[in-house]
Amino acid sequence: MNFEFTPQQEQVRETIARFAAEEMAPLVAEAEENEVFPRQLFRRWAELGLLGVRYPEADGGSGFDKISDCIVREEMSRVCQSFSASWSAHTHLALWPIWRAGTPQQKARFFVPGLAGEKIGGFGLSEPDGGSDIRAMRTKAEKVSGGWRLNGSKLYITNAPMADFLMLAARTKPDLSTDAISLFIVELPNPGFRISKLDKEGIRSSETGLIYIEDAFVPDDCLLGGETGTYGIVRDSLSENRIGVSANCIGMARGAFDAALSFAKTRIVRGKPIIEYQAIAHKLADMAAEIEAAKWFVYYGAWRVDQGTIDAPTASRVKLVASEMAVRVTEQAIRILGGAGIMREYPAGRFHRDALVYIIGEGTSEIQRNIIARSLGAS
């Protein structure tokens, strides 16, 4: 493994950083205040090939690797994690299972328009009584004539209030094994689905929903791949996406660090910038070191994805380190800004609120520790 990015990857970073600064940043304040996602971004992302970063050119994607995918996430999250969260839920969690296991008809109906930004997707996994514990899933799918009847609920589902379809996990067998979990592509609106938009402290403009599912009919052609027992797709999707959201954490930490560094150089106390005070300089030094260490761990994880050698414990290690780092760094940014750190005109508070989401979302830190501990022989 080379500890440097290729010229193509550096070009991706430059392009995304410029786009995020010029076209995404002006939308942030209004979107965050109103907690409404600017849907036009999906069409713009599609025009730039950003919805297909992770997919081969032969399938309509941009043909980039996972390292490039993480670069996109990092630079977008450096400007606004809410936008990056909705992008991630669509382009990876909703589309990746279809690309990986969907029938040709399913790909034509959902994957292709998803890459074009014509349909927005989400991934319905977490539940009110289960959270990050997939084994506790209660949503059930019963086989009926011509399809399946779904009942249950899903909570904290990114993009749900504005989605055109959801990738939804449900039990297709009465037993509690993971083999009984299957994936359905649910086109919305569906009369059996009631979706309530949630008000949040973090990632405010990434629209998130609570879903009640009551006798919702889903036709046979919307069972992913036409097969039951697709938990392996869920597991692999989560492992790869945990590497991805770890790159988001690097972006948030960098955004907060940039704000703190700029403030420290311009805030004058007793005749000199506060960066010249050792207490502040040491905070910035620790922040810079933590970001750099986590960054290379994340890109090692991305390299493992590209090599086809990523596994759940490694993905959990990367996610645990990056998410906890982002919380620490963004908090230190608020401390450096002082009173300004909790004013909305400065981004430090937003970065911290958003970073807190990722010690919970995509599997809590505790779940990551459980996965790592089991790989070490713990029961």
C-alpha positions as CSV (number, residue, x, y, z in Angstrom):
1,M,0.0,0.0,0.0
2,N,1.4,3.4,-1.0
3,F,0.9,6.2,1.6
4,E,-0.2,8.7,-1.0
5,F,-3.2,9.4,-3.2
6,T,-3.0,8.9,-7.0
7,P,-3.2,11.9,-9.3
8,Q,-6.8,10.9,-10.2
9,Q,-7.8,10.7,-6.5
10,E,-6.2,14.2,-5.9
11,Q,-8.2,15.5,-8.9
12,V,-11.4,14.1,-7.3
13,R,-10.6,15.8,-4.1
14,E,-9.9,19.2,-5.8
15,T,-13.1,18.9,-7.8
16,I,-15.3,18.0,-4.9
17,A,-13.8,20.6,-2.6
18,R,-14.5,23.3,-5.2
19,F,-18.0,22.1,-5.8
20,A,-18.8,21.8,-2.1
21,A,-17.5,25.3,-1.5
22,E,-19.2,26.9,-4.5
23,E,-22.5,25.1,-4.7
24,M,-23.2,23.3,-1.4
25,A,-22.0,25.8,1.1
26,P,-24.5,28.6,0.1
27,L,-27.4,26.2,0.7
28,V,-26.4,25.2,4.2
29,A,-27.7,27.9,6.4
30,E,-31.3,27.9,5.0
31,A,-31.5,24.1,4.8
32,E,-30.3,23.7,8.4
33,E,-32.6,26.4,9.8
34,N,-35.7,25.0,8.0
35,E,-34.6,21.3,8.4
36,V,-35.5,20.8,4.7
37,F,-33.1,19.0,2.3
38,P,-32.6,20.9,-1.0
39,R,-33.7,18.1,-3.4
40,Q,-32.1,19.8,-6.4
41,L,-28.7,18.6,-5.1
42,F,-29.5,15.1,-6.2
43,R,-29.9,16.1,-9.8
44,R,-26.7,18.2,-9.6
45,W,-24.8,15.3,-8.0
46,A,-26.0,13.0,-10.8
47,E,-24.8,15.5,-13.4
48,L,-21.3,15.4,-11.8
49,G,-21.3,11.6,-11.6
50,L,-21.3,11.7,-7.8
51,L,-24.2,9.3,-7.3
52,G,-22.3,6.7,-9.2
53,V,-18.8,7.1,-7.7
54,R,-18.8,3.6,-6.3
55,Y,-20.1,1.8,-9.3
56,P,-18.5,0.5,-12.5
57,E,-18.8,2.5,-15.7
58,A,-20.3,-0.6,-17.4
59,D,-23.3,-0.3,-14.9
60,G,-23.7,3.5,-15.4
61,G,-21.4,4.6,-12.6
62,S,-18.3,6.7,-12.6
63,G,-15.9,3.7,-12.0
64,F,-14.0,5.1,-9.0
65,D,-12.6,3.1,-6.1
66,K,-13.6,3.1,-2.5
67,I,-10.7,5.5,-1.7
68,S,-12.2,8.0,-4.1
69,D,-15.7,7.4,-2.5
70,C,-14.2,8.3,0.9
71,I,-12.6,11.4,-0.6
72,V,-16.0,12.6,-1.8
73,R,-17.5,11.9,1.6
74,E,-14.7,13.7,3.4
75,E,-14.9,16.9,1.3
76,M,-18.7,17.0,1.4
77,S,-18.8,16.5,5.1
78,R,-16.2,19.2,5.6
79,V,-18.9,21.6,4.4
80,C,-22.1,20.0,5.5
81,Q,-22.6,16.6,7.0
82,S,-26.4,16.7,6.5
83,F,-26.0,16.8,2.8
84,S,-23.4,14.1,2.9
85,A,-25.6,11.9,5.1
86,S,-28.5,12.0,2.6
87,W,-26.1,11.4,-0.3
88,S,-24.7,8.3,1.5
89,A,-28.1,6.9,2.5
90,H,-29.1,7.1,-1.2
91,T,-26.0,6.2,-3.2
92,H,-24.8,3.5,-0.9
93,L,-27.4,2.1,1.5
94,A,-30.3,2.2,-1.0
95,L,-28.5,1.5,-4.3
96,W,-25.6,-0.8,-3.4
97,P,-27.8,-3.8,-2.5
98,I,-29.7,-3.5,-5.8
99,W,-26.4,-3.2,-7.7
100,R,-25.0,-6.2,-5.8
101,A,-28.0,-8.6,-5.9
102,G,-30.9,-7.0,-7.8
103,T,-32.6,-8.6,-10.8
104,P,-32.1,-6.8,-14.2
105,Q,-35.7,-5.6,-13.9
106,Q,-35.0,-4.2,-10.4
107,K,-31.8,-2.4,-11.6
108,A,-33.7,-0.8,-14.5
109,R,-36.5,0.3,-12.2
110,F,-34.6,1.6,-9.3
111,F,-30.8,1.6,-9.7
112,V,-30.6,3.4,-13.1
113,P,-33.0,6.2,-12.1
114,G,-31.3,6.3,-8.7
115,L,-27.9,7.0,-10.4
116,A,-29.6,9.7,-12.5
117,G,-31.0,11.5,-9.4
118,E,-34.5,10.9,-10.7
119,K,-35.5,8.7,-7.7
120,I,-34.3,9.1,-4.1
121,G,-33.8,6.1,-1.9
122,G,-33.3,5.2,1.7
123,F,-32.6,2.1,3.8
124,G,-35.0,0.9,6.4
125,L,-33.2,-1.2,9.0
126,S,-33.2,0.3,12.5
127,E,-36.3,-0.2,14.7
128,P,-37.7,1.4,17.8
129,D,-37.1,-1.7,20.0
130,G,-33.9,-2.9,18.4
131,G,-31.7,0.1,17.4
132,S,-28.3,-1.2,16.2
133,D,-29.1,-4.8,17.1
134,I,-30.2,-6.4,13.8
135,R,-31.0,-9.7,15.5
136,A,-33.8,-7.9,17.5
137,M,-35.7,-7.0,14.3
138,R,-39.4,-7.4,14.6
139,T,-40.7,-6.2,11.2
140,K,-42.2,-9.2,9.5
141,A,-43.1,-10.1,5.9
142,E,-45.7,-12.8,5.3
143,K,-46.1,-14.5,1.9
144,V,-49.4,-13.9,0.2
145,S,-50.7,-14.3,-3.3
146,G,-48.6,-12.3,-5.7
147,G,-46.3,-10.8,-3.1
148,W,-45.7,-10.1,0.6
149,R,-47.6,-8.5,3.5
150,L,-45.4,-6.3,5.7
151,N,-46.0,-5.2,9.3
152,G,-43.7,-3.5,11.8
153,S,-41.9,-0.2,12.2
154,K,-38.6,1.5,11.4
155,L,-37.0,4.4,13.2
156,Y,-34.3,7.0,12.3
157,I,-34.5,6.3,8.6
158,T,-32.5,8.8,6.6
159,N,-34.3,10.2,3.5
160,A,-37.6,8.5,4.4
161,P,-39.7,11.7,4.3
162,M,-38.6,12.5,0.8
163,A,-37.8,9.0,-0.6
164,D,-39.3,7.5,-3.8
165,F,-38.3,4.1,-2.6
166,L,-36.9,2.3,0.4
167,M,-34.6,-0.7,0.8
168,L,-36.4,-2.4,3.7
169,A,-35.3,-5.3,5.9
170,A,-37.9,-7.7,7.3
171,R,-38.2,-11.2,8.7
172,T,-39.5,-13.7,6.1
173,K,-39.4,-16.6,8.5
174,P,-40.7,-16.9,12.1
175,D,-37.3,-17.9,13.6
176,L,-34.9,-15.2,15.0
177,S,-31.9,-16.2,13.0
178,T,-30.2,-13.7,10.6
179,D,-31.0,-16.1,7.8
180,A,-34.6,-15.2,8.2
181,I,-33.9,-11.5,7.3
182,S,-34.7,-10.4,3.7
183,L,-34.6,-7.2,1.8
184,F,-37.5,-5.6,-0.1
185,I,-37.6,-2.6,-2.4
186,V,-40.6,-0.6,-1.4
187,E,-41.9,2.0,-3.9
188,L,-43.4,5.0,-2.2
189,P,-46.0,6.2,-1.5
190,N,-47.4,2.9,-0.3
191,P,-50.8,2.9,1.5
192,G,-49.5,0.6,4.2
193,F,-46.6,3.0,5.1
194,R,-47.1,6.1,7.4
195,I,-43.9,8.2,7.5
196,S,-43.4,10.9,10.1
197,K,-40.6,13.4,9.8
198,L,-38.4,13.7,12.9
199,D,-37.0,16.9,14.4
200,K,-33.3,16.5,15.2
201,E,-30.4,18.2,16.9
202,G,-27.9,16.8,14.5
203,I,-27.8,16.5,10.7
204,R,-30.9,18.7,10.7
205,S,-31.4,19.2,7.0
206,S,-30.9,15.5,6.3
207,E,-34.6,14.4,6.5
208,T,-35.2,11.5,8.8
209,G,-38.3,9.5,9.4
210,L,-40.3,7.2,11.7
211,I,-42.1,4.6,9.7
212,Y,-45.3,2.6,10.7
213,I,-46.0,-0.3,8.5
214,E,-49.4,-1.9,8.6
215,D,-50.5,-4.6,6.2
216,A,-48.4,-3.1,3.4
217,F,-48.4,-5.1,0.2
218,V,-45.2,-5.5,-1.7
219,P,-45.2,-7.5,-5.0
220,D,-42.9,-10.5,-5.6
221,D,-40.8,-8.5,-8.0
222,C,-39.7,-6.2,-5.2
223,L,-38.1,-8.9,-3.1
224,L,-34.4,-8.2,-3.6
225,G,-33.0,-10.6,-6.2
226,G,-36.2,-12.6,-5.9
227,E,-34.6,-14.5,-3.0
228,T,-35.3,-14.6,0.8
229,G,-32.5,-14.7,3.3
230,T,-30.4,-11.8,2.1
231,Y,-28.8,-10.9,5.5
232,G,-25.4,-11.3,3.9
233,I,-26.1,-8.3,1.7
234,V,-27.1,-6.3,4.8
235,R,-23.9,-7.3,6.6
236,D,-21.6,-6.5,3.7
237,S,-23.4,-3.2,3.1
238,L,-23.0,-2.1,6.7
239,S,-19.3,-3.1,6.8
240,E,-18.4,-1.1,3.7
241,N,-20.6,1.9,4.7
242,R,-18.9,2.0,8.1
243,I,-15.7,2.8,6.3
244,G,-17.6,5.4,4.3
245,V,-19.1,7.2,7.3
246,S,-15.7,7.1,9.0
247,A,-14.5,9.3,6.1
248,N,-17.5,11.6,6.9
249,C,-16.2,11.9,10.4
250,I,-12.8,13.0,9.1
251,G,-14.5,15.7,7.1
252,M,-16.5,17.0,10.1
253,A,-13.4,17.0,12.2
254,R,-11.4,18.9,9.6
255,G,-14.3,21.4,9.2
256,A,-14.3,22.1,12.9
257,F,-10.5,22.3,13.1
258,D,-10.4,24.8,10.2
259,A,-12.9,27.0,12.0
260,A,-11.0,26.8,15.3
261,L,-7.6,27.5,13.6
262,S,-9.0,30.5,11.8
263,F,-10.6,31.8,14.9
264,A,-7.4,31.3,17.0
265,K,-5.3,33.3,14.5
266,T,-7.7,36.2,14.4
267,R,-9.1,36.4,18.0
268,I,-7.0,38.9,19.9
269,V,-6.7,38.7,23.7
270,R,-4.3,41.0,25.6
271,G,-2.7,42.2,22.4
272,K,-2.0,38.9,20.7
273,P,-3.8,36.1,18.8
274,I,-5.0,33.3,21.1
275,I,-3.0,30.8,19.1
276,E,0.1,32.2,20.7
277,Y,-1.2,31.1,24.1
278,Q,0.2,27.6,24.8
279,A,-3.2,26.3,26.1
280,I,-4.8,27.0,22.8
281,A,-1.8,25.9,20.7
282,H,-1.7,22.6,22.4
283,K,-5.4,22.0,21.8
284,L,-4.9,22.6,18.1
285,A,-1.8,20.4,18.0
286,D,-3.8,17.5,19.6
287,M,-6.6,18.0,17.2
288,A,-4.3,18.0,14.2
289,A,-2.6,14.8,15.3
290,E,-5.9,13.0,16.0
291,I,-7.3,13.9,12.7
292,E,-4.2,12.8,10.8
293,A,-4.0,9.5,12.7
294,A,-7.7,8.7,12.1
295,K,-7.5,9.8,8.5
296,W,-4.9,7.2,7.5
297,F,-6.7,4.5,9.4
298,V,-9.9,5.3,7.4
299,Y,-8.1,5.2,4.1
300,Y,-6.4,1.9,5.1
301,G,-10.0,0.6,5.6
302,A,-11.0,2.0,2.1
303,W,-7.9,0.3,0.6
304,R,-9.0,-3.0,2.3
305,V,-12.4,-2.6,0.6
306,D,-10.8,-2.1,-2.7
307,Q,-8.6,-5.2,-2.1
308,G,-11.7,-7.2,-1.2
309,T,-10.3,-8.0,2.2
310,I,-12.5,-5.9,4.5
311,D,-14.2,-7.7,7.3
312,A,-16.7,-6.6,10.0
313,P,-14.2,-6.3,12.9
314,T,-11.9,-4.1,10.8
315,A,-14.8,-1.9,9.7
316,S,-15.9,-1.6,13.3
317,R,-12.4,-0.6,14.5
318,V,-12.2,2.1,11.8
319,K,-15.7,3.5,12.6
320,L,-15.1,3.5,16.4
321,V,-11.8,5.3,16.1
322,A,-13.0,7.9,13.5
323,S,-16.4,8.7,15.1
324,E,-15.0,9.1,18.7
325,M,-12.2,11.3,17.3
326,A,-14.7,13.5,15.5
327,V,-16.6,14.1,18.8
328,R,-13.5,15.0,20.7
329,V,-12.1,17.3,18.0
330,T,-15.4,19.1,17.4
331,E,-15.8,19.7,21.1
332,Q,-12.4,21.1,21.4
333,A,-13.2,23.5,18.5
334,I,-16.1,24.8,20.6
335,R,-13.9,25.3,23.6
336,I,-11.4,27.3,21.5
337,L,-14.1,29.5,20.1
338,G,-15.6,30.0,23.6
339,G,-18.9,31.9,23.5
340,A,-18.7,32.1,19.7
341,G,-18.6,28.3,19.6
342,I,-22.3,28.1,20.5
343,M,-23.4,30.9,18.1
344,R,-25.0,29.7,14.9
345,E,-23.0,32.2,12.8
346,Y,-20.0,29.9,13.5
347,P,-20.0,26.3,12.3
348,A,-18.3,24.6,15.3
349,G,-21.5,23.9,17.1
350,R,-23.1,22.3,14.0
351,F,-20.1,20.1,13.4
352,H,-20.2,18.9,17.0
353,R,-23.9,18.1,16.9
354,D,-23.5,16.3,13.6
355,A,-20.4,14.3,14.9
356,L,-22.5,13.1,17.9
357,V,-24.8,11.4,15.4
358,Y,-22.0,9.0,14.3
359,I,-21.3,7.5,17.7
360,I,-24.9,6.3,17.4
361,G,-25.8,6.0,13.7
362,E,-24.5,3.2,11.5
363,G,-24.1,1.1,14.7
364,T,-23.3,2.6,18.1
365,S,-19.8,2.7,19.5
366,E,-21.0,0.0,21.9
367,I,-22.1,-2.2,19.0
368,Q,-18.7,-1.6,17.4
369,R,-16.9,-2.7,20.6
370,N,-19.1,-5.8,20.7
371,I,-18.1,-6.8,17.2
372,I,-14.4,-6.1,17.9
373,A,-14.6,-8.0,21.2
374,R,-16.2,-11.1,19.6
375,S,-13.4,-11.2,17.0
376,L,-11.0,-11.4,20.0
377,G,-12.7,-14.4,21.5
378,A,-15.2,-12.7,23.8
379,S,-18.7,-14.3,24.0
